[in-house]
Amino acid sequence: MREIDDIDMEILGKLQSNARVSNSEIARAVGLTPSAITDRIRRLERDGILLGYEARIAPRALGASLLAFVAVRANERPSELNTATRLAQIPGVQEVHHVAGEDCFLVKVRTASPAALGRLLREEIGTIESVTGSRSTIVLETVIEHGRLEVPTEEA
């Protein structure tokens, strides 16, 4: 991965704060032309540094108000990740993390209800051949949730 400079950091910070910010506005803030900003953003995307843009939707608006984290144990070799691939294909699964420790995967799941979570555990996760067990933690309240990373600035 290429090294990013202070201007790239500023661009990333602005986009992370507001992905809909115009290139002209970023250009004014960092002292470059809008075309130079466009080129830098394209390079950040091409180099896999800027991964994408997305709209965040309130889960309850789509009937998915129950959030749970499911720790999954599996009996596949560490070099294999077939279980992860299968977990990632399940509707309602938002994230799959391969983790160290007693469990093999940590899965973030959104469903409509505890009953829907139970069905997902039995009919989806439980039917994956390599899965040997799971533990679920239901979220009562989310205090903070975002995908932002700390972007270093010159002041820091």
C-alpha positions as CSV (number, residue, x, y, z in Angstrom):
1,M,0.0,0.0,0.0
2,R,1.3,3.4,-0.9
3,E,2.1,6.1,1.7
4,I,-0.5,8.8,2.0
5,D,0.5,12.4,2.7
6,D,-1.1,15.1,4.8
7,I,-3.4,16.3,2.0
8,D,-4.7,12.8,1.5
9,M,-5.3,12.6,5.3
10,E,-7.3,15.8,5.1
11,I,-9.3,14.5,2.1
12,L,-10.0,11.3,4.0
13,G,-11.1,13.2,7.1
14,K,-13.5,15.4,5.2
15,L,-15.0,12.4,3.3
16,Q,-15.4,10.4,6.5
17,S,-17.2,13.3,8.2
18,N,-19.5,13.8,5.2
19,A,-19.2,11.5,2.2
20,R,-21.4,13.9,0.2
21,V,-19.0,16.8,0.5
22,S,-18.2,18.3,-2.9
23,N,-14.7,18.1,-4.4
24,S,-14.9,21.9,-4.7
25,E,-15.4,22.2,-1.0
26,I,-12.5,19.9,-0.2
27,A,-10.4,21.8,-2.7
28,R,-11.0,25.1,-0.9
29,A,-10.2,23.5,2.5
30,V,-6.9,22.0,1.4
31,G,-5.8,24.6,-1.1
32,L,-5.9,22.5,-4.3
33,T,-8.0,22.6,-7.5
34,P,-11.2,20.4,-7.7
35,S,-9.6,18.4,-10.5
36,A,-6.5,17.7,-8.3
37,I,-8.9,16.5,-5.6
38,T,-10.7,14.3,-8.0
39,D,-7.4,12.7,-9.1
40,R,-6.4,12.1,-5.5
41,I,-9.7,10.6,-4.6
42,R,-9.5,8.3,-7.6
43,R,-6.0,7.2,-6.5
44,L,-7.2,6.6,-2.9
45,E,-10.0,4.4,-4.3
46,R,-7.7,2.6,-6.8
47,D,-5.1,1.9,-4.1
48,G,-7.7,0.4,-1.7
49,I,-7.4,3.1,0.9
50,L,-10.8,4.7,0.3
51,L,-13.0,1.6,0.4
52,G,-16.4,3.1,-0.6
53,Y,-19.3,5.3,0.2
54,E,-22.6,4.1,1.8
55,A,-25.9,5.3,3.2
56,R,-26.6,4.3,6.8
57,I,-30.2,3.2,7.2
58,A,-32.0,3.0,10.6
59,P,-32.4,-0.8,11.1
60,R,-35.8,-0.4,12.7
61,A,-37.1,1.2,9.5
62,L,-36.4,-2.2,7.7
63,G,-37.7,-4.3,10.5
64,A,-34.3,-5.4,11.8
65,S,-34.3,-3.8,15.3
66,L,-32.7,-6.7,17.2
67,L,-28.9,-6.6,17.2
68,A,-26.9,-9.6,18.4
69,F,-23.3,-10.7,18.4
70,V,-22.8,-14.4,17.9
71,A,-19.6,-16.1,18.8
72,V,-19.2,-19.2,16.6
73,R,-16.9,-22.2,17.1
74,A,-16.0,-24.4,14.2
75,N,-13.8,-27.4,13.6
76,E,-12.1,-26.4,10.4
77,R,-8.3,-25.9,10.1
78,P,-7.1,-22.3,10.7
79,S,-6.0,-22.1,7.1
80,E,-9.5,-22.7,5.8
81,L,-12.2,-20.1,6.0
82,N,-15.1,-21.9,4.4
83,T,-17.2,-21.3,7.5
84,A,-16.6,-17.6,7.3
85,T,-17.8,-17.6,3.7
86,R,-20.9,-19.4,4.6
87,L,-21.6,-17.2,7.5
88,A,-21.2,-14.1,5.4
89,Q,-23.9,-15.3,3.0
90,I,-26.6,-15.5,5.6
91,P,-29.3,-12.8,5.3
92,G,-29.1,-10.5,8.3
93,V,-25.3,-11.0,8.9
94,Q,-23.6,-7.6,8.8
95,E,-20.1,-8.6,9.8
96,V,-18.0,-11.7,10.2
97,H,-14.7,-11.5,12.0
98,H,-12.2,-14.4,12.3
99,V,-11.0,-14.1,15.9
100,A,-8.3,-15.6,18.2
101,G,-9.4,-17.4,21.4
102,E,-11.9,-20.1,22.3
103,D,-14.3,-19.0,19.5
104,C,-13.4,-18.9,15.8
105,F,-15.7,-16.2,14.5
106,L,-17.6,-13.2,15.8
107,V,-20.7,-12.4,13.8
108,K,-22.8,-9.3,13.9
109,V,-26.4,-10.1,13.1
110,R,-29.6,-8.0,12.8
111,T,-33.0,-9.6,12.9
112,A,-36.6,-8.6,13.5
113,S,-37.1,-10.4,16.8
114,P,-35.7,-12.9,19.3
115,A,-37.7,-15.6,17.5
116,A,-36.1,-14.6,14.2
117,L,-32.7,-14.7,15.8
118,G,-33.5,-18.2,17.1
119,R,-34.5,-19.3,13.6
120,L,-31.2,-17.9,12.1
121,L,-29.2,-19.7,14.7
122,R,-31.0,-23.0,14.1
123,E,-31.7,-22.9,10.4
124,E,-28.7,-21.0,9.1
125,I,-25.7,-21.0,11.4
126,G,-26.6,-24.4,13.0
127,T,-26.7,-26.1,9.6
128,I,-23.2,-25.3,8.6
129,E,-21.3,-28.6,8.9
130,S,-18.2,-27.2,10.5
131,V,-20.0,-25.2,13.2
132,T,-19.7,-27.0,16.6
133,G,-21.4,-24.4,18.7
134,S,-22.3,-20.7,19.2
135,R,-23.1,-18.2,22.0
136,S,-25.3,-15.2,21.4
137,T,-25.2,-11.8,23.1
138,I,-28.3,-9.6,22.5
139,V,-27.7,-5.9,22.5
140,L,-30.1,-3.9,24.8
141,E,-29.0,-0.5,23.7
142,T,-26.4,0.9,21.3
143,V,-24.5,3.8,22.7
144,I,-22.2,4.5,19.7
145,E,-21.9,2.7,16.4
146,H,-20.0,4.0,13.4
147,G,-17.2,2.9,11.1
148,R,-15.1,6.0,11.4
149,L,-11.3,5.7,11.9
150,E,-9.2,8.3,13.6
151,V,-7.6,10.3,10.7
152,P,-4.4,11.9,11.9
153,T,-4.2,15.7,11.4
154,E,-1.3,18.1,11.5
155,E,-2.5,19.4,14.9
156,A,-2.4,16.0,16.5
